[in-house]
Amino acid sequence: MLGSADEVLAYQTLKVVKIKDYRLGSLYYLFIFLILCWVVGYQILYCNDHFEKLDVVGTARMTIQQPTVDSCNPQHPDCKSDFRSLTELSYCREFAGNKSATQGVQQRECLFADKHTMNPTGLARESMLVPTRIDTSIQSKGCMPAPDNHYSCDNEWNIKTHSGVVYVADIERSTLMIAHSYGRREIQGDSPPLQGTLQECSSTLGSKKDPRVELPLSQKRSCSQGYFSREIECLNDKCPFLPADPETKDAFLQFERRSASLRSASRRHGVTVGDRLAPDFADVGGVGGRGDVAGGGHHRAALVEDGIYAIPEGDIISIAKLLQVAGVDLDRSLDADGKPLRQTGTIIDIDVVYNNLYPFASTFGDQHVEYQYNIHQLPVAEYKSESISYSPEQNETMRTV
């Protein structure tokens, strides 16, 4: 009877064996140390895996303006456009420069287009169609179904005149202003108070030709040379992200700081390069004008020439810079039929990558927000859009396409 009670009330316990061998002991504590480094040092402190990661939501607004004198606001009555002469543009028939510049370039008729011609609707949206060519045709109303034609028609509208391929002159010097907001639970804000960065392919550095521009438009443009990040500098001394102290601000504008790597997920908006575009713009104060700091007008002129900089209302990027970073060229990037991008159009995406997680620092409270632009071309061979307008004199029997 007692034996069976011992069996019923029996329990298990661990038996600890102490191994007295310095070699096995060294391996044991080494493995414990490596596991601790992996979990605490890498996964927690470096990768921030102990934080809950959520998607970023927000909105973006893009506007455009044609090149203007001293980057003035075209909404001002005294602001003048700064288009180059057609005789200086190798893709225009009126080009009068060195003939070697036209080798491999398909010359066409050109026209000047301001912000309203490029974007008649005036909408500021997350995507837009940037016109590299604008073709126009005048159409007349075709037949109406009636008993005398047995209620049938060959064409609803008939083409009377067609302009052919017409390029938008100096489109590369037009500029986009990009402003956006972000939100994730209690963390929210907009872009102007933050200094952004731009991710560029190393092949764009120096004077060497970027090999990506020679690829067909339908082929993906990978950066085999690796990427680097650069901070977007303020054109004047009024950007909200600049330090309040004048001396610190001056030093901030003169010396480029090291850019932190950005790793978190993001939202996106895009730009379409093809046959039309979008909206309104802010005054940057003029190159070399009042408020010059950190190198004066030369510093500001260099930023404008480079094609990307910040103003208090948002970030400015020229169409030329957009194409350069994406690895395409309006005249040298061709489709399968040998037609240039300037004629066929393509799609370029601008991804805005937001981040507030940093190795080691975030665990100890650093959660400031930053963002980076990642720009790439989608492998499509053509993109275009059509619009229809009726003028009062045309009534319903004539239309312009």
C-alpha positions as CSV (number, residue, x, y, z in Angstrom):
1,M,0.0,0.0,0.0
2,L,2.8,2.5,0.9
3,G,4.7,1.7,-2.3
4,S,1.7,2.6,-4.4
5,A,1.3,5.9,-2.6
6,D,4.9,6.7,-3.3
7,E,4.2,6.2,-7.0
8,V,1.1,8.3,-6.9
9,L,2.8,11.3,-5.2
10,A,6.1,11.0,-7.0
11,Y,7.4,14.2,-8.8
12,Q,10.3,15.1,-11.0
13,T,13.3,17.4,-10.3
14,L,16.4,18.4,-12.1
15,K,19.8,17.1,-11.4
16,V,22.5,19.7,-11.9
17,V,25.9,18.6,-13.0
18,K,28.8,21.0,-12.7
19,I,31.4,20.5,-15.4
20,K,34.8,21.5,-14.3
21,D,36.6,21.9,-17.6
22,Y,37.9,25.3,-18.7
23,R,37.7,24.5,-22.4
24,L,34.0,23.6,-22.3
25,G,33.3,26.4,-19.9
26,S,34.9,28.9,-22.3
27,L,32.8,27.7,-25.2
28,Y,29.6,27.8,-23.1
29,Y,30.1,31.4,-21.9
30,L,31.2,32.5,-25.5
31,F,27.9,31.2,-26.9
32,I,25.9,32.9,-24.1
33,F,27.8,36.2,-24.9
34,L,27.2,35.8,-28.7
35,I,23.4,35.2,-28.2
36,L,23.2,38.2,-25.9
37,C,25.0,40.3,-28.6
38,W,22.6,39.1,-31.3
39,V,19.4,39.7,-29.3
40,V,20.3,42.9,-27.4
41,G,23.0,44.4,-29.6
42,Y,21.8,43.6,-33.1
43,Q,18.0,42.9,-33.0
44,I,17.1,45.5,-30.2
45,L,19.7,48.2,-30.3
46,Y,20.7,48.2,-34.0
47,C,17.5,46.9,-35.8
48,N,15.0,48.3,-33.4
49,D,13.0,45.1,-33.7
50,H,11.4,45.7,-30.2
51,F,9.5,48.7,-31.7
52,E,6.1,48.3,-33.4
53,K,6.5,49.3,-37.1
54,L,3.5,50.8,-38.8
55,D,2.8,52.1,-42.3
56,V,3.1,55.8,-43.0
57,V,0.1,57.5,-44.5
58,G,-0.2,61.1,-45.8
59,T,-0.7,63.3,-48.9
60,A,1.5,64.9,-51.4
61,R,1.2,68.0,-53.7
62,M,3.3,68.7,-56.8
63,T,3.2,71.9,-58.8
64,I,5.2,73.0,-61.8
65,Q,6.5,76.2,-63.3
66,Q,8.4,77.1,-66.4
67,P,12.0,78.5,-66.1
68,T,11.8,82.1,-65.0
69,V,14.2,85.0,-64.5
70,D,15.8,84.8,-61.0
71,S,13.4,81.9,-60.3
72,C,10.6,84.4,-59.8
73,N,7.0,83.5,-59.2
74,P,5.1,83.4,-62.5
75,Q,2.0,84.5,-60.6
76,H,3.5,88.0,-60.2
77,P,2.8,90.5,-63.0
78,D,6.5,91.5,-63.3
79,C,7.8,87.9,-63.5
80,K,9.3,87.0,-66.9
81,S,9.9,83.5,-68.3
82,D,13.5,82.5,-69.0
83,F,13.2,80.1,-72.0
84,R,16.3,79.5,-74.0
85,S,16.1,80.4,-77.7
86,L,15.0,77.7,-80.0
87,T,18.3,78.2,-81.9
88,E,20.1,76.8,-78.8
89,L,18.0,73.6,-78.5
90,S,19.4,70.7,-80.6
91,Y,16.1,68.9,-80.8
92,C,14.4,72.0,-82.4
93,R,14.4,72.6,-86.2
94,E,15.5,76.1,-85.6
95,F,18.8,75.0,-83.9
96,A,21.7,77.0,-85.2
97,G,24.6,75.5,-83.1
98,N,27.2,72.9,-83.9
99,K,25.8,70.2,-86.1
100,S,27.7,67.5,-84.1
101,A,25.2,68.2,-81.3
102,T,22.3,67.0,-83.5
103,Q,23.9,63.6,-84.2
104,G,21.3,60.9,-83.3
105,V,18.8,63.6,-82.3
106,Q,15.4,63.8,-84.0
107,Q,14.6,67.5,-84.6
108,R,11.0,68.6,-84.6
109,E,9.0,71.8,-84.4
110,C,9.1,73.3,-80.9
111,L,6.8,75.5,-78.9
112,F,7.1,77.3,-75.5
113,A,4.7,76.3,-72.8
114,D,4.2,78.0,-69.4
115,K,2.6,76.4,-66.3
116,H,-0.9,76.8,-67.6
117,T,-0.2,75.5,-71.0
118,M,1.5,72.4,-69.5
119,N,-1.4,71.9,-67.0
120,P,-4.6,73.5,-68.2
121,T,-6.6,72.1,-65.3
122,G,-4.3,73.7,-62.7
123,L,-4.7,70.8,-60.3
124,A,-2.0,70.1,-57.7
125,R,-2.1,66.3,-57.2
126,E,0.2,63.4,-56.2
127,S,0.8,62.6,-59.9
128,M,1.0,64.7,-63.0
129,L,1.7,64.4,-66.7
130,V,4.8,66.4,-67.7
131,P,4.4,67.3,-71.4
132,T,7.5,66.7,-73.5
133,R,5.4,67.1,-76.7
134,I,2.0,68.6,-77.4
135,D,0.4,67.6,-80.7
136,T,-2.9,69.3,-81.8
137,S,-5.5,68.2,-84.3
138,I,-8.6,70.0,-85.4
139,Q,-11.6,67.7,-86.0
140,S,-15.0,68.2,-87.5
141,K,-18.2,66.4,-86.7
142,G,-18.8,63.4,-88.9
143,C,-22.1,62.2,-90.2
144,M,-25.2,61.8,-88.0
145,P,-27.2,58.5,-88.2
146,A,-30.2,59.1,-90.5
147,P,-32.4,57.3,-92.9
148,D,-30.3,58.5,-95.9
149,N,-27.2,56.8,-94.5
150,H,-29.1,53.8,-93.2
151,Y,-28.3,54.9,-89.7
152,S,-24.6,54.1,-90.0
153,C,-21.5,56.2,-90.0
154,D,-17.8,55.6,-90.8
155,N,-16.4,58.2,-88.4
156,E,-17.9,60.2,-85.6
157,W,-15.2,62.9,-86.1
158,N,-13.0,63.6,-89.0
159,I,-9.5,65.0,-88.8
160,K,-9.2,68.3,-90.7
161,T,-5.6,69.4,-89.6
162,H,-2.9,67.8,-87.5
163,S,0.2,69.6,-86.2
164,G,2.4,66.5,-86.2
165,V,5.0,65.9,-83.4
166,V,5.7,69.2,-81.6
167,Y,8.2,69.3,-78.7
168,V,7.9,71.5,-75.6
169,A,11.0,73.7,-75.7
170,D,13.3,73.8,-72.7
171,I,11.1,71.4,-70.7
172,E,14.2,70.2,-68.8
173,R,14.6,73.5,-67.0
174,S,11.0,73.5,-65.8
175,T,10.8,72.8,-62.0
176,L,8.6,70.8,-59.7
177,M,7.8,71.8,-56.2
178,I,7.0,68.8,-53.9
179,A,5.4,69.1,-50.5
180,H,4.0,66.3,-48.5
181,S,2.6,65.3,-45.1
182,Y,3.0,62.2,-43.0
183,G,1.0,60.5,-40.2
184,R,1.2,57.4,-38.0
185,R,-1.0,57.5,-34.9
186,E,0.2,60.3,-32.7
187,I,3.2,61.1,-35.0
188,Q,2.3,63.5,-37.8
189,G,3.5,66.6,-39.6
190,D,4.5,68.0,-43.0
191,S,7.7,68.1,-45.0
192,P,8.8,71.8,-45.0
193,P,10.2,71.8,-41.4
194,L,12.3,68.7,-42.2
195,Q,15.4,68.6,-44.3
196,G,15.1,65.8,-46.9
197,T,17.7,63.8,-48.7
198,L,18.0,62.5,-52.2
199,Q,19.1,59.0,-53.1
200,E,21.3,59.0,-56.2
201,C,23.2,56.4,-58.2
202,S,26.9,56.7,-58.1
203,S,27.0,56.6,-61.9
204,T,25.7,60.2,-61.9
205,L,28.9,61.5,-60.2
206,G,31.6,63.1,-62.3
207,S,31.7,63.8,-66.0
208,K,31.3,60.2,-67.2
209,K,28.2,59.3,-69.1
210,D,25.6,57.3,-67.2
211,P,25.4,53.9,-69.0
212,R,21.7,53.6,-67.9
213,V,20.5,56.2,-70.4
214,E,21.4,54.0,-73.3
215,L,19.1,51.2,-72.2
216,P,15.8,50.7,-74.0
217,L,12.9,52.5,-72.2
218,S,11.2,49.1,-71.6
219,Q,14.2,47.8,-69.6
220,K,14.6,48.3,-65.9
221,R,17.4,50.7,-64.9
222,S,19.4,49.1,-62.0
223,C,22.2,51.0,-60.3
224,S,25.1,48.6,-60.3
225,Q,27.6,51.2,-59.0
226,G,25.6,51.6,-55.7
227,Y,23.7,54.5,-54.2
228,F,24.6,57.4,-52.0
229,S,22.4,59.9,-50.1
230,R,22.8,63.7,-50.2
231,E,21.0,66.3,-48.2
232,I,18.8,68.8,-49.9
233,E,20.2,72.3,-49.1
234,C,18.1,75.4,-48.6
235,L,18.2,78.0,-51.3
236,N,18.0,80.9,-48.9
237,D,18.1,81.4,-45.1
238,K,14.3,81.0,-44.5
239,C,13.8,77.2,-44.5
240,P,12.1,76.0,-41.3
241,F,14.6,73.3,-40.7
242,L,17.5,75.7,-40.4
243,P,18.8,76.5,-36.9
244,A,17.4,79.7,-35.3
245,D,20.9,81.0,-34.4
246,P,22.4,83.1,-37.3
247,E,25.9,81.8,-36.8
248,T,24.9,78.2,-36.6
249,K,22.6,78.7,-39.6
250,D,25.5,80.1,-41.6
251,A,27.7,77.2,-40.8
252,F,24.8,74.8,-41.5
253,L,24.5,76.2,-45.1
254,Q,28.2,76.1,-45.8
255,F,29.1,72.6,-44.8
256,E,27.3,69.5,-45.9
257,R,26.5,67.2,-43.0
258,R,26.7,63.4,-43.1
259,S,23.3,61.9,-44.2
260,A,21.8,59.2,-42.1
261,S,20.7,56.1,-43.9
262,L,16.9,55.7,-44.2
263,R,15.4,52.3,-43.8
264,S,11.7,52.4,-43.1
265,A,8.7,51.9,-45.3
266,S,7.0,54.7,-47.1
267,R,4.2,56.2,-49.3
268,R,4.7,57.2,-52.8
269,H,3.7,59.7,-55.5
270,G,4.7,59.8,-59.1
271,V,5.5,62.0,-62.1
272,T,4.6,61.0,-65.6
273,V,6.8,62.4,-68.4
274,G,4.9,62.5,-71.6
275,D,2.3,64.9,-73.1
276,R,0.9,67.3,-70.3
277,L,1.4,68.5,-66.7
278,A,0.4,70.4,-63.5
279,P,0.1,73.6,-61.2
280,D,1.1,76.7,-59.0
281,F,4.5,77.7,-57.5
282,A,6.0,79.6,-54.6
283,D,8.5,82.5,-54.8
284,V,12.0,81.5,-53.8
285,G,13.3,85.1,-53.6
286,G,15.5,85.0,-56.7
287,V,19.0,83.8,-57.3
288,G,21.6,86.1,-55.9
289,G,18.8,88.3,-54.4
290,R,18.0,89.5,-50.9
291,G,18.8,87.0,-48.1
292,D,21.9,85.4,-49.7
293,V,24.0,83.6,-47.1
294,A,26.7,81.0,-47.1
295,G,28.5,81.9,-50.3
296,G,26.0,84.4,-51.5
297,G,24.7,84.4,-55.1
298,H,27.3,81.8,-56.2
299,H,26.1,79.3,-53.7
300,R,22.5,79.8,-54.7
301,A,23.3,79.8,-58.4
302,A,25.1,76.5,-57.9
303,L,22.1,74.9,-56.2
304,V,19.8,76.1,-59.0
305,E,22.2,74.8,-61.6
306,D,22.4,71.4,-59.9
307,G,18.6,71.2,-60.0
308,I,17.5,70.4,-56.5
309,Y,17.1,72.6,-53.4
310,A,14.7,73.5,-50.7
311,I,12.6,76.6,-50.1
312,P,10.3,77.4,-47.2
313,E,7.3,75.9,-49.0
314,G,8.8,72.6,-50.1
315,D,11.5,70.9,-52.2
316,I,12.3,72.0,-55.8
317,I,13.6,69.6,-58.4
318,S,14.1,70.3,-62.1
319,I,12.9,68.0,-64.8
320,A,16.5,67.6,-65.9
321,K,17.5,66.4,-62.4
322,L,14.6,64.1,-62.2
323,L,15.6,62.5,-65.5
324,Q,19.3,62.3,-64.5
325,V,18.6,60.5,-61.2
326,A,16.1,58.1,-62.9
327,G,18.8,57.3,-65.5
328,V,17.1,58.4,-68.6
329,D,17.7,61.1,-71.3
330,L,15.0,62.7,-73.4
331,D,17.0,62.3,-76.6
332,R,19.3,59.3,-76.0
333,S,16.9,56.9,-74.3
334,L,15.0,55.2,-77.1
335,D,12.1,52.7,-77.4
336,A,12.1,49.5,-79.4
337,D,11.3,51.5,-82.6
338,G,14.1,54.0,-82.1
339,K,11.9,56.8,-81.0
340,P,13.3,59.1,-78.2
341,L,11.7,59.5,-74.8
342,R,11.0,63.1,-75.7
343,Q,8.5,61.8,-78.3
344,T,7.2,58.6,-76.6
345,G,7.1,59.6,-72.9
346,T,7.6,57.3,-69.9
347,I,6.7,57.0,-66.2
348,I,9.0,58.1,-63.4
349,D,8.1,57.3,-59.7
350,I,9.2,59.5,-56.8
351,D,9.0,57.4,-53.6
352,V,9.1,59.4,-50.3
353,V,10.6,57.2,-47.6
354,Y,9.9,58.4,-44.1
355,N,11.9,57.2,-41.1
356,N,12.1,57.7,-37.3
357,L,14.1,54.7,-36.3
358,Y,17.9,54.9,-35.9
359,P,20.5,52.3,-34.8
360,F,21.1,52.6,-31.0
361,A,19.8,56.1,-30.7
362,S,16.1,55.3,-31.0
363,T,16.3,53.0,-28.0
364,F,17.4,55.9,-25.9
365,G,14.6,58.3,-27.1
366,D,15.7,59.7,-30.5
367,Q,12.7,59.4,-32.8
368,H,12.9,62.5,-34.9
369,V,11.4,62.1,-38.4
370,E,13.3,62.4,-41.7
371,Y,12.5,61.5,-45.3
372,Q,14.3,60.6,-48.5
373,Y,13.4,60.7,-52.2
374,N,14.0,57.6,-54.2
375,I,13.5,58.2,-57.9
376,H,13.3,55.6,-60.6
377,Q,11.8,55.0,-64.1
378,L,9.2,52.3,-64.6
379,P,10.1,50.0,-67.5
380,V,7.3,51.2,-69.9
381,A,8.0,52.1,-73.5
382,E,5.4,54.8,-74.0
383,Y,3.0,57.1,-72.1
384,K,0.7,59.8,-73.3
385,S,-2.7,61.4,-72.6
386,E,-5.3,63.1,-74.7
387,S,-7.7,65.9,-73.9
388,I,-10.6,67.6,-75.9
389,S,-11.6,71.2,-75.9
390,Y,-14.4,73.1,-77.6
391,S,-14.0,76.8,-78.3
392,P,-17.1,79.1,-78.6
393,E,-16.5,79.6,-82.3
394,Q,-16.2,75.8,-82.9
395,N,-19.6,75.0,-81.2
396,E,-20.4,71.3,-81.2
397,T,-19.4,70.6,-84.8
398,M,-15.6,71.3,-84.3
399,R,-13.2,70.3,-81.5
400,T,-9.5,70.4,-80.7
401,V,-7.7,67.3,-79.5
